[in-house]
Amino acid sequence: MDDGLRTDFSSVAQRLAARIAAMPALTRVACHGDCHGSNNFMSDGVDGSRVAPFFDFDDAGPGWLAYELCVYLWAMLPRKPGGKLDAEALERWRRYLQGYRGVRPLGPADFDAIAAFVDADQLAAQAGGTADRVGVAGNTRLR
């Protein structure tokens, strides 16, 4: 990354940090940190119920609920300028949130913060990936 690009990324990162800092108090949770849908699998429990065991906990740690939820949405976003979720992806996102809300509340401040954390995850990916995301969530991201 050259100095000009580094300056541009730093400017965007500072604006995002200010945007997140200005939000009302956000819920803190134990984060998996990488819950994009491919670090778990569905299986039948011993009682016949469906269970979703998770694995790959290298990004796990304390963090914001909005970040934990944004990872799934971010992973579905088309990687092209102006890309939008198609109807199938929108339905998966709706069901993901419905499933979460079925077991825990999701307050308006946390829901509204998801978009800012999607932006932060995208910026981190463009800036070089996980190694550059110190402070993003879990043990290597926003804490």
C-alpha positions in Angstrom: 0.0 0.0 0.0 1.5 3.4 -1.0 1.4 6.5 1.2 -1.5 8.1 -0.7 -3.7 5.0 -0.3 -2.6 4.6 3.3 -3.7 8.2 3.9 -7.1 7.5 2.2 -7.7 4.3 4.2 -6.7 6.1 7.5 -9.2 8.9 6.7 -12.0 6.5 6.1 -11.1 4.4 9.2 -11.1 7.6 11.4 -14.5 8.6 10.1 -15.9 5.0 10.7 -14.4 5.0 14.2 -16.0 8.4 15.0 -19.3 7.1 13.6 -19.2 4.0 15.8 -18.0 6.0 18.9 -21.0 8.4 18.4 -23.5 5.6 18.6 -25.6 5.0 21.7 -24.3 2.3 24.0 -24.1 -0.9 22.1 -24.5 -4.4 23.5 -21.3 -6.3 24.3 -21.2 -10.1 23.9 -18.9 -13.0 23.6 -18.2 -13.0 19.9 -17.3 -15.9 17.6 -15.9 -13.2 15.4 -16.2 -15.1 12.2 -19.8 -16.2 12.0 -20.2 -16.0 8.2 -22.1 -19.3 7.8 -19.2 -21.6 6.9 -17.8 -22.0 10.4 -20.7 -24.1 11.6 -22.8 -27.0 10.3 -26.3 -28.1 11.1 -26.9 -31.6 12.6 -29.5 -33.5 14.6 -29.0 -33.5 18.4 -29.5 -36.5 20.5 -33.0 -35.4 21.3 -33.9 -34.9 17.6 -33.6 -31.1 17.7 -31.5 -29.3 15.1 -28.2 -27.9 16.5 -25.5 -25.7 15.0 -22.1 -26.6 16.3 -19.5 -23.8 15.7 -15.8 -24.2 15.0 -12.8 -21.9 14.1 -12.6 -19.7 17.2 -9.4 -17.9 16.4 -11.3 -14.5 16.2 -13.4 -15.2 19.3 -13.5 -12.8 22.2 -15.5 -10.0 23.7 -17.0 -7.6 21.2 -20.1 -5.8 20.0 -23.3 -7.7 19.1 -23.7 -5.6 16.0 -20.3 -6.7 14.7 -21.0 -10.4 15.5 -24.2 -10.1 13.4 -22.7 -8.1 10.6 -20.2 -10.8 9.6 -22.9 -13.0 8.1 -24.3 -10.1 6.1 -20.9 -8.9 5.0 -20.0 -12.4 3.7 -23.1 -12.4 1.5 -22.4 -9.0 -0.2 -21.6 -9.2 -3.9 -18.0 -8.2 -4.4 -18.6 -5.6 -7.2 -19.3 -1.9 -7.3 -22.9 -1.1 -6.5 -23.5 -4.8 -5.7 -26.8 -5.5 -3.9 -28.1 -8.6 -2.2 -30.4 -10.6 -4.4 -33.8 -11.7 -3.2 -32.5 -15.1 -1.9 -29.7 -13.4 0.1 -32.1 -10.9 1.5 -34.4 -13.7 2.6 -31.4 -15.5 4.2 -30.5 -12.3 6.1 -34.1 -11.8 7.2 -34.2 -15.4 8.5 -30.8 -15.1 10.2 -32.1 -12.0 12.2 -35.4 -13.8 12.9 -33.6 -16.8 14.3 -31.4 -14.5 16.5 -34.4 -12.6 17.7 -36.1 -15.9 18.5 -33.7 -16.5 21.3 -32.4 -13.0 22.3 -33.5 -9.4 21.9 -31.9 -7.2 19.2 -32.4 -3.6 20.2 -32.7 -0.7 17.7 -29.2 0.7 18.5 -27.6 -2.6 17.8 -29.6 -3.2 14.7 -28.8 0.2 13.3 -25.1 -0.3 14.1 -24.8 -3.3 11.8 -24.3 -1.2 8.7 -21.3 0.6 10.2 -19.7 -2.7 11.1 -20.2 -4.0 7.6 -18.4 -0.9 6.4 -15.6 -1.5 8.9 -15.2 -5.2 7.9 -15.1 -4.2 4.2 -12.5 -1.6 4.9 -10.4 -4.1 6.8 -10.7 -6.6 4.0 -9.5 -4.0 1.5 -6.7 -2.8 3.7 -5.2 -6.2 4.0 -7.3 -8.6 6.0 -7.4 -9.9 9.5 -3.8 -8.9 10.4 -4.8 -5.2 9.8 -8.1 -5.4 11.8 -6.6 -5.1 15.3 -9.5 -3.6 17.3 -12.4 -4.7 15.1 -14.0 -7.6 17.2 -13.1 -10.8 19.0 -9.4 -11.0 19.7 -8.3 -9.3 16.5 -11.2 -7.0 15.8 -13.3 -4.1 17.3 -13.4 -4.5 21.1 
